[in-house]
């Protein structure tokens, strides 16, 4: 099996003011503070030995900026593509190029917890692992439930102790993570 690990890198050119052809890379709270380019990459890794096979896909994008909140509310019908659609586009391109797409397992962080990516991968009968960001409604064993509650009913398959670093107003501590997994629609 081949893992296709997708993630976005923010190339920050804020301190190079003469650079042209770049856009906003900040968040909606600070839309004009950071300037640069977004690079979304799909890295192919052999699952059994973690050997990096190479870059399977890459998409470079430049943001025009963010729509003000008032414009987003007034314009409920989308007139421009959502940034999150890049996960689905990249996934479809990788699947089209693969000799054996059934061997692919897509791996996304919380950025991949979006409708477009899940639907595109399901429609291609692809396998995927997504770190959940939202408590999504799912169908599990014929009943509708919510993802976070469904996972909590799964058995613990592993535990791991991690160090939570010291932060402002908080001492360093150790935390025990319980790892659970399930397969849902």
C-alpha positions as CSV (number, residue, x, y, z in Angstrom):
1,X,0.0,0.0,0.0
2,X,1.1,3.6,-0.7
3,X,0.3,6.4,1.7
4,X,-0.4,9.7,-0.1
5,X,0.3,12.3,2.6
6,X,-1.2,15.7,1.7
7,X,-0.4,19.0,3.4
8,X,-0.1,22.7,2.7
9,X,3.0,24.8,3.2
10,X,2.9,28.5,3.5
11,X,5.9,30.2,1.9
12,X,6.3,33.5,3.7
13,X,7.8,36.4,1.7
14,X,6.5,39.2,4.0
15,X,10.1,40.4,4.7
16,X,10.7,40.7,0.9
17,X,8.4,43.6,0.1
18,X,9.7,43.9,-3.5
19,X,8.5,40.4,-4.4
20,X,5.6,40.5,-6.8
21,X,2.9,38.0,-7.6
22,X,2.3,36.9,-4.1
23,X,-0.9,37.1,-1.9
24,X,-2.2,36.9,1.6
25,X,-1.2,33.9,3.7
26,X,-2.5,35.2,7.0
27,X,-5.7,34.1,8.6
28,X,-9.0,36.0,8.3
29,X,-8.2,37.7,11.6
30,X,-5.0,39.2,10.1
31,X,-5.6,39.0,6.3
32,X,-3.0,41.5,5.1
33,X,-0.3,41.0,7.7
34,X,1.5,38.0,6.0
35,X,2.3,37.8,2.3
36,X,3.4,34.8,0.3
37,X,2.4,31.6,-1.6
38,X,0.6,28.4,-0.6
39,X,2.0,25.1,-1.8
40,X,-0.1,22.0,-1.4
41,X,1.9,18.8,-1.8
42,X,1.0,15.1,-2.0
43,X,3.9,12.9,-0.9
44,X,3.9,9.2,-1.8
45,X,5.3,7.0,1.0
46,X,5.4,3.2,0.9
47,X,3.4,2.0,3.9
48,X,5.3,-1.1,5.1
49,X,8.8,0.5,5.3
50,X,8.0,4.3,5.2
51,X,10.3,4.8,2.2
52,X,9.5,8.1,0.5
53,X,8.7,7.4,-3.2
54,X,8.4,11.0,-4.2
55,X,6.1,13.9,-4.9
56,X,2.8,12.6,-6.4
57,X,1.2,16.0,-7.0
58,X,1.7,19.6,-6.1
59,X,-0.5,22.7,-6.5
60,X,0.7,26.3,-6.0
61,X,-1.9,28.9,-5.2
62,X,-1.9,32.6,-4.5
63,X,-4.7,34.1,-2.5
64,X,-6.4,37.3,-3.8
65,X,-7.5,37.9,-0.2
66,X,-10.5,37.1,2.0
67,X,-14.0,38.2,1.4
68,X,-15.3,40.5,4.2
69,X,-17.8,38.8,6.5
70,X,-20.6,41.0,5.1
71,X,-19.9,39.9,1.5
72,X,-19.8,36.2,2.6
73,X,-23.2,36.5,4.2
74,X,-24.8,38.5,1.4
75,X,-23.4,36.1,-1.3
76,X,-24.6,32.8,0.0
77,X,-24.1,31.3,-3.4
78,X,-20.4,30.7,-4.0
79,X,-19.0,32.6,-7.0
80,X,-15.4,31.5,-6.5
81,X,-13.9,28.1,-5.6
82,X,-13.2,27.2,-2.0
83,X,-9.6,26.9,-1.0
84,X,-10.3,23.5,0.6
85,X,-11.2,22.1,-2.9
86,X,-7.5,21.7,-3.5
87,X,-7.5,18.4,-1.5
88,X,-10.1,16.9,-3.8
89,X,-8.3,18.2,-7.0
90,X,-5.0,16.8,-5.9
91,X,-6.5,13.5,-4.8
92,X,-8.3,13.1,-8.2
93,X,-5.0,13.8,-10.1
94,X,-3.1,11.3,-8.0
95,X,-5.8,8.6,-8.5
96,X,-5.8,9.2,-12.3
97,X,-2.0,8.7,-12.5
98,X,-1.8,5.7,-10.3
99,X,-1.3,2.3,-11.9
100,X,-3.2,0.7,-9.0
101,X,-5.3,3.3,-7.3
102,X,-6.8,0.7,-5.0
103,X,-3.4,0.6,-3.2
104,X,-3.6,4.3,-2.3
105,X,-4.4,5.5,1.3
106,X,-4.8,9.3,1.5
107,X,-3.6,10.9,4.8
108,X,-4.9,14.3,5.8
109,X,-4.5,16.5,8.9
110,X,-7.5,18.6,10.1
111,X,-7.3,20.6,6.9
112,X,-8.7,17.6,5.0
113,X,-11.8,17.3,7.2
114,X,-13.9,19.0,4.4
115,X,-16.8,17.8,2.4
116,X,-15.2,18.1,-1.0
117,X,-12.2,15.9,-0.2
118,X,-14.2,13.2,1.5
119,X,-16.8,13.0,-1.3
120,X,-14.1,13.0,-4.1
121,X,-12.2,10.1,-2.3
122,X,-15.4,8.1,-1.6
123,X,-16.5,8.5,-5.3
124,X,-13.2,7.1,-6.4
125,X,-13.5,4.2,-3.9
126,X,-10.3,5.4,-2.3
127,X,-9.2,4.7,1.3
128,X,-8.3,7.6,3.5
129,X,-7.4,8.6,7.1
130,X,-8.4,12.2,8.2
131,X,-7.6,13.7,11.5
132,X,-11.1,15.0,12.5
133,X,-11.6,18.6,13.0
134,X,-15.5,18.7,13.2
135,X,-18.0,16.4,14.9
136,X,-19.6,15.2,11.7
137,X,-22.8,13.4,11.3
138,X,-22.1,9.9,10.0
139,X,-23.8,6.6,9.4
140,X,-22.5,3.8,11.5
141,X,-24.1,0.3,11.6
142,X,-27.2,1.6,9.9
143,X,-27.8,4.5,12.4
144,X,-27.0,8.1,12.2
145,X,-24.5,9.3,14.8
146,X,-21.8,11.9,15.3
147,X,-18.2,11.0,14.6
148,X,-16.6,12.0,18.0
149,X,-19.2,9.9,19.9
150,X,-18.8,7.0,17.5
151,X,-15.1,6.9,18.0
152,X,-15.5,6.9,21.8
153,X,-17.4,3.6,21.5
154,X,-14.4,1.9,19.8
155,X,-11.9,-0.1,21.8
156,X,-8.6,1.5,22.7
157,X,-6.0,0.0,20.3
158,X,-2.9,1.7,21.8
159,X,-1.8,4.3,24.3
160,X,1.0,6.7,24.2
161,X,2.5,9.0,26.8
162,X,3.4,12.5,25.6
163,X,5.0,15.5,27.2
164,X,2.9,18.6,27.0
165,X,5.4,21.5,27.1
166,X,5.3,24.4,29.5
167,X,3.4,27.4,28.2
168,X,2.4,30.7,29.6
169,X,0.6,30.1,32.9
170,X,1.0,26.3,32.6
171,X,3.6,23.9,33.9
172,X,5.0,21.1,31.7
173,X,3.0,17.9,32.2
174,X,2.7,14.3,30.9
175,X,-0.5,13.2,29.2
176,X,-1.6,9.7,28.4
177,X,-3.3,9.4,25.0
178,X,-5.8,6.7,24.2
179,X,-5.8,5.8,20.5
180,X,-9.1,4.5,19.0
181,X,-10.1,4.1,15.4
182,X,-13.1,3.0,13.4
183,X,-14.4,2.9,9.8
184,X,-17.4,5.1,9.1
185,X,-19.4,6.5,6.2
